[in-house]
Amino acid sequence: MLALSAGAQTPLVISLQDALTRARQYGTQIQSANLNTLLAREDRVQAKAATLPSLNAFNQFIYTEGNGTASGVYVANDGVHVYNEQAQVHEEVLSLVRRAEIRRAMAAEAVTKAKVEVAQRGLNATVVQDYYAILAAQRRFVNTQTSLREAEQFLDISQKQEKGGEVAHADVIKAQISLGQRRRDLQDAQLNIDKARIALGVLIFPDLRTDYSVQDDVQQAPLLPPLPETQAKATATNPDLAAARFSLQQAGYEHEIAKYGYLPSLSLDFFYGIDANQFAAYTDHPTEESGRSTQPNYEVPSRKNIGYSGQITLNVPVWNWGATRSKIKQAELKQQQAQLDLTLAQRTLQGNLAAAYGEAQVAQAQIDSLRGSLDLSAESLRLTLLRYEAGESTALEVVDAQTTLTQARNAYDDGLVRYRVALALLQTLTGSL
């Protein structure tokens, strides 16, 4: 099959660890999870900043229609022209002791970090499946080549037997039909290899390419670790459990924040700058001493415009139609949901672990049996061919023995791959891969 893109002159050989590393580098789901972590980190920074004093520059000009008085038409203003140029320092005093907002942001950040690991493990599982799908297809291709040679051999035997008058032409036709099927099987096997390479290539390369091969490590699969050790590792390192626990913490902090609605708020503000009818440090004309006096000649030669003021504001919540109580109830419901999610994550992990371990156990136990079936099938074909040459068996029996041997070869290789995949997925659950 023609590769979809040209690469290096020498095909790239990739191991499973290489594939996993490349997938983490190019996997969009991991990149998205990392971006969510960065966003959560900024939320934490903002939550911490909200507890500290803020400094703002207040700039304002107010023009009021004049009417011959000092204040103009709108008596609430201080004059026809009002200039405000001030630095304002603001601090919510009680935020220094209310830390739930920061802790909630920290818990949310921890959730996103755990979800990065969730995305990585999910990607690992996909890469493992695609990686060993290539190996399975390659092994089937080799088996199909062997079956093709056996079919060619049988066709040659049947033709020689026909020339010697020992078998009918129907045997040759049967051998030709079997050979044609083996050739079609070989084409399908090559197609399956190409499709499997495409599926993995999408995950491990920045652009689509198929000019690579994978290392066959099926025979080097390690032994299955003990179940207690596997359970301990899976429970200690599972990111879904970690994300659920941090989500429960986050919900707890939201409940604490909701209770803040019953407490008063205390704020401090300090202003320094100009709040005057002239944009200057001192007025350049006689000015009313109080700024509002209308008494004749009650003036000073000039007045200082730059100064400071401060204010303390205490807001005490009295009544808001049950909105605070509703927020607390809502936060309690979120806590209950987070606890349910944690319980579900624990059960899901137990189920997935039991299923994966059981799969690996069965796959490992069946390897010897599959190998025995392969040996018996090979011996059966050998004896059937000898009997056919001696005129004691039919072409149908030979073709059936060939088909049985092909199935046994594929079953044995599939068993090896099945155990390797099950073990790799189990390692993914325990964080060992």
C-alpha positions in Angstrom: 0.0 0.0 0.0 1.2 3.5 -0.8 2.2 5.6 2.3 0.2 8.8 2.7 3.2 11.0 3.3 6.9 10.7 2.6 9.3 10.8 5.5 12.9 9.8 6.1 14.6 7.4 3.8 14.9 4.8 6.6 11.5 3.9 8.2 11.2 5.1 11.7 11.0 2.3 14.3 8.9 3.2 17.3 8.7 1.5 20.7 5.6 1.6 22.9 7.3 4.2 25.2 8.2 6.3 22.1 4.6 6.2 21.0 3.3 7.2 24.4 5.8 10.1 24.6 4.9 11.3 21.1 1.2 11.0 21.9 1.6 13.2 25.0 3.4 15.8 22.9 0.9 16.0 20.2 -2.3 14.9 21.9 -4.8 17.8 21.8 -6.8 16.4 24.7 -3.8 16.8 27.0 -3.0 20.2 25.6 -6.6 21.2 26.4 -6.3 19.8 29.9 -3.1 21.7 30.4 -4.8 25.0 29.3 -7.6 24.3 31.9 -4.9 24.0 34.5 -3.3 27.3 33.5 -6.8 29.0 33.6 -7.4 27.6 37.1 -4.0 28.8 38.2 -4.9 32.4 37.2 -8.2 32.0 39.2 -6.0 31.2 42.2 -3.9 34.2 41.6 -7.0 36.4 41.3 -8.5 35.0 44.5 -5.3 35.8 46.4 -5.1 39.3 44.9 -8.7 40.0 46.0 -7.6 39.8 49.6 -5.0 42.5 49.2 -5.5 46.3 49.0 -6.1 47.7 45.6 -4.9 51.0 44.2 -6.9 52.9 41.5 -6.5 56.2 39.8 -9.8 58.1 39.8 -10.0 60.7 37.0 -13.2 62.7 36.5 -14.4 66.1 35.2 -18.0 67.3 35.8 -19.4 70.2 34.0 -22.7 71.8 35.2 -24.6 74.6 33.5 -24.0 77.9 35.2 -26.7 80.2 36.6 -24.8 82.9 38.4 -24.2 80.9 41.6 -21.2 79.0 42.8 -22.7 75.6 42.2 -24.5 76.2 38.9 -27.9 74.7 38.1 -27.4 71.4 40.0 -26.9 72.5 43.6 -25.6 69.0 44.5 -22.4 69.7 42.6 -19.6 71.7 44.1 -19.4 74.1 41.2 -19.8 74.6 37.5 -16.4 72.9 37.0 -15.5 70.0 39.2 -12.1 68.2 38.8 -11.4 64.8 40.5 -7.8 63.5 40.2 -7.3 61.0 43.1 -5.5 57.9 44.1 -7.8 55.5 45.8 -6.7 52.6 48.1 -9.4 50.1 48.8 -9.4 47.1 51.2 -12.0 44.6 52.2 -10.8 44.1 55.7 -12.6 40.8 56.5 -11.2 39.2 53.3 -7.9 38.9 55.2 -9.5 36.2 57.4 -12.0 34.8 54.9 -9.7 32.3 53.1 -12.4 30.0 51.5 -12.2 31.8 48.1 -8.4 31.1 47.9 -8.8 27.5 49.1 -11.7 26.9 46.6 -9.4 28.2 43.8 -6.6 25.9 44.9 -8.9 22.9 45.0 -10.2 23.8 41.5 -6.6 24.0 40.3 -5.9 20.6 41.8 -8.9 19.2 40.0 -7.6 20.4 36.7 -4.2 18.9 37.4 -5.8 15.6 38.1 -7.8 15.8 34.9 -4.5 16.3 33.0 -3.4 12.9 34.3 -6.9 11.5 33.4 -6.4 12.7 29.9 -2.9 11.2 29.7 -4.1 7.8 30.9 -7.0 7.9 28.5 -4.6 8.7 25.7 -2.3 6.0 26.9 -5.0 3.4 26.6 -5.8 4.5 23.1 -2.2 4.4 22.0 -1.8 0.9 23.5 -4.7 -0.4 21.6 -3.6 1.1 18.3 0.0 0.1 18.9 -0.8 -3.6 19.4 -3.4 -3.5 16.7 -0.4 -2.9 14.3 1.5 -5.8 15.8 -1.6 -8.1 15.6 -2.1 -7.1 11.9 1.6 -7.7 11.2 1.5 -11.1 12.8 -1.6 -12.0 10.8 0.1 -10.9 7.7 3.0 -13.2 8.4 0.6 -16.1 9.1 -1.2 -15.4 5.9 2.0 -15.5 3.9 2.7 -18.9 5.5 -0.8 -20.1 4.6 -0.3 -18.9 1.1 2.9 -20.9 0.7 1.1 -24.0 2.1 -1.8 -23.4 -0.4 0.8 -23.2 -3.2 2.4 -26.4 -2.0 -0.9 -28.2 -1.9 -1.8 -27.0 -5.4 1.5 -28.4 -6.6 0.9 -31.7 -4.9 -2.7 -32.0 -6.3 -1.5 -31.2 -9.9 1.2 -33.8 -9.6 -1.3 -36.3 -8.3 -3.7 -35.5 -11.1 -1.0 -36.0 -13.7 -0.3 -39.4 -12.2 -4.0 -40.2 -12.4 -4.3 -40.6 -8.6 -6.8 -37.8 -8.0 -9.6 -36.1 -9.9 -9.3 -32.6 -11.4 -11.8 -31.5 -8.8 -8.9 -31.7 -6.2 -6.9 -29.2 -8.3 -9.9 -26.9 -8.5 -10.3 -27.1 -4.8 -6.6 -26.2 -4.3 -6.9 -23.3 -6.7 -9.9 -21.9 -4.9 -8.0 -22.2 -1.6 -5.0 -20.5 -3.1 -7.1 -17.6 -4.4 -8.7 -17.1 -1.0 -5.2 -17.0 0.6 -4.1 -14.3 -1.8 -7.2 -12.2 -1.0 -6.5 -12.8 2.7 -3.0 -11.5 2.2 -4.3 -8.3 0.6 -6.7 -7.8 3.4 -3.9 -8.4 6.0 -1.8 -5.7 4.3 -4.7 -3.3 4.3 -5.3 -3.9 8.0 -1.6 -3.0 8.7 -1.9 0.2 6.8 -5.2 1.2 8.6 -3.7 0.4 12.0 -0.6 2.5 11.1 -2.9 5.4 10.1 -4.8 5.2 13.4 -1.7 5.3 15.5 0.0 7.9 13.2 -2.7 10.4 13.8 -1.9 10.3 17.5 1.9 10.3 17.5 2.9 12.6 14.6 2.1 16.3 14.0 1.1 15.4 10.4 -0.3 12.1 9.0 2.4 9.6 8.0 2.6 5.8 7.7 6.3 5.3 6.9 7.2 3.8 10.3 7.2 0.5 12.0 6.7 -0.6 15.6 8.8 -2.9 17.8 7.3 -6.3 18.4 7.6 -6.7 22.2 4.8 -9.2 22.5 7.1 -12.0 23.5 8.8 -9.9 26.2 5.6 -9.3 28.2 6.4 -9.3 32.0 4.5 -11.6 34.4 1.3 -10.4 36.0 1.9 -8.7 39.3 0.0 -9.8 42.5 -3.5 -8.5 42.8 -3.0 -6.8 46.2 0.0 -4.9 44.9 -2.0 -3.8 41.8 -5.0 -2.7 43.9 -2.8 -0.6 46.2 -1.0 1.2 43.3 -4.3 1.8 41.5 -6.0 3.3 44.5 -3.0 5.5 45.4 -2.4 6.9 42.0 -5.8 7.0 40.3 -6.4 10.6 38.9 -10.2 10.1 38.8 -10.3 9.5 42.5 -8.0 12.5 43.1 -10.2 14.8 40.9 -13.3 13.6 42.8 -11.7 14.2 46.2 -10.6 17.7 45.2 -14.0 18.4 43.7 -15.5 17.5 47.1 -13.1 19.9 48.8 -14.1 22.6 46.3 -17.8 22.1 47.1 -17.0 22.3 50.8 -15.3 25.7 50.3 -18.3 26.9 48.2 -20.6 26.0 51.1 -18.3 28.1 53.4 -18.4 31.0 51.0 -22.2 30.9 50.8 -22.3 31.3 54.6 -20.4 34.6 54.2 -23.6 36.1 53.0 -24.8 36.2 56.6 -21.8 38.1 57.8 -21.2 41.9 57.6 -18.6 43.4 55.3 -16.1 46.0 56.4 -14.2 48.1 53.9 -11.6 50.9 54.1 -11.0 53.5 51.5 -8.3 56.2 51.4 -8.4 59.0 48.8 -5.6 61.4 48.0 -5.6 64.0 45.3 -7.7 66.8 43.9 -11.5 67.3 44.3 -11.9 70.9 43.4 -13.4 73.5 41.0 -10.0 74.2 39.5 -7.4 71.8 38.3 -4.5 73.2 40.4 -2.7 72.6 43.6 -3.9 76.0 44.9 -6.7 78.3 43.6 -5.4 81.4 41.8 -8.3 83.6 42.8 -10.2 84.5 46.0 -12.2 81.5 47.0 -15.0 80.9 49.4 -13.6 79.5 52.6 -16.0 76.6 52.9 -16.6 76.1 49.3 -20.4 76.5 49.7 -20.7 79.8 51.7 -22.8 82.5 50.0 -21.9 85.2 52.7 -20.5 88.4 51.1 -16.7 88.7 51.3 -16.4 85.4 53.2 -13.4 84.5 51.1 -9.7 83.5 51.4 -7.0 84.6 48.9 -6.4 81.0 47.8 -7.2 77.5 48.9 -5.2 74.2 48.9 -6.8 71.7 46.5 -4.6 68.7 47.1 -5.5 66.6 50.2 -6.7 63.3 51.5 -9.7 61.7 53.0 -10.7 58.3 54.4 -13.8 56.3 55.0 -14.8 53.2 56.8 -17.9 51.3 55.5 -19.7 48.6 57.5 -22.5 46.8 55.6 -24.7 44.5 57.7 -27.0 42.1 55.8 -30.6 42.4 57.0 -32.9 40.9 54.5 -32.5 39.6 50.9 -35.7 37.4 50.5 -33.9 34.2 51.3 -31.2 34.5 48.6 -28.4 33.7 51.1 -30.2 30.7 52.5 -30.8 29.5 48.9 -27.1 29.8 48.1 -26.2 27.8 51.2 -28.7 25.1 50.2 -27.4 25.1 46.7 -23.8 24.6 48.0 -25.0 21.7 50.2 -26.5 20.0 47.2 -23.3 20.5 45.3 -21.5 18.8 48.2 -23.8 15.9 48.0 -23.3 15.6 44.3 -19.5 15.7 44.8 -19.7 12.9 47.4 -21.8 10.8 45.0 -19.2 11.4 42.2 -16.4 10.3 44.6 -18.3 7.1 45.5 -18.9 6.4 41.8 -15.3 7.0 41.0 -14.3 4.5 43.7 -16.7 1.9 42.4 -15.7 2.5 38.8 -12.0 2.0 39.7 -12.8 -1.2 41.5 -14.8 -2.5 38.6 -12.3 -1.5 35.9 -9.4 -2.9 38.0 -11.2 -6.2 38.5 -12.1 -6.5 34.8 -8.6 -5.6 33.6 -6.9 -8.0 36.0 -9.3 -10.8 35.1 -8.7 -10.2 31.5 -4.9 -10.3 32.0 -5.2 -13.5 34.1 -7.3 -15.3 31.5 -5.2 -14.1 28.6 -2.0 -15.3 30.4 -3.6 -18.7 31.3 -4.7 -19.3 27.7 -1.3 -18.8 26.0 0.0 -22.3 26.7 -3.3 -23.8 25.5 -3.2 -21.8 22.3 0.4 -22.9 21.7 -0.7 -26.5 22.2 -3.5 -26.1 19.7 -1.1 -24.6 17.2 1.3 -27.5 17.5 -1.5 -30.0 17.1 -2.9 -28.2 14.1 0.5 -28.2 12.4 0.9 -31.9 13.1 -2.6 -32.5 11.8 -1.8 -30.8 8.5 1.4 -32.7 8.1 -0.4 -36.0 8.6 -3.3 -35.1 6.4 -0.9 -34.2 3.5 0.9 -37.5 4.0 -2.5 -39.3 3.9 -3.5 -37.3 0.8 -0.3 -38.3 -1.1 -1.0 -41.9 -0.1 -4.6 -41.6 -1.4 -6.1 -42.0 2.0 -7.7 -38.5 2.4 -9.5 -35.9 0.3 -8.6 -32.5 -0.9 -11.4 -31.1 1.4 -9.6 -32.6 4.4 -6.4 -31.0 3.4 -8.0 -27.6 2.9 -9.8 -27.9 6.2 -6.5 -28.8 8.0 -4.9 -25.7 6.4 -7.7 -23.5 7.5 -7.5 -24.9 11.0 -3.8 -24.3 11.2 -4.2 -20.7 10.0 -6.8 -20.1 12.6 -4.6 -21.7 15.3 -1.7 -19.4 14.3 -3.8 -16.3 14.4 -5.4 -17.4 17.7 -2.0 -17.9 19.3 -0.7 -14.5 18.1 -4.0 -12.9 19.1 -3.6 -14.5 22.6 -0.1 -13.1 23.0 -1.3 -9.6 21.9 -4.4 -9.9 24.1 -2.2 -10.5 27.2 0.2 -7.7 26.3 -2.7 -5.3 25.8 -4.4 -6.4 29.0 -1.2 -6.0 30.9 -0.5 -2.5 29.4 -4.0 -1.4 30.3 -3.6 -2.7 33.8 -0.3 -0.8 34.0 -2.2 2.3 32.8 -4.7 1.9 35.7 -1.8 1.7 38.2 0.2 4.6 36.7 3.1 2.3 35.9 3.0 3.0 32.1 
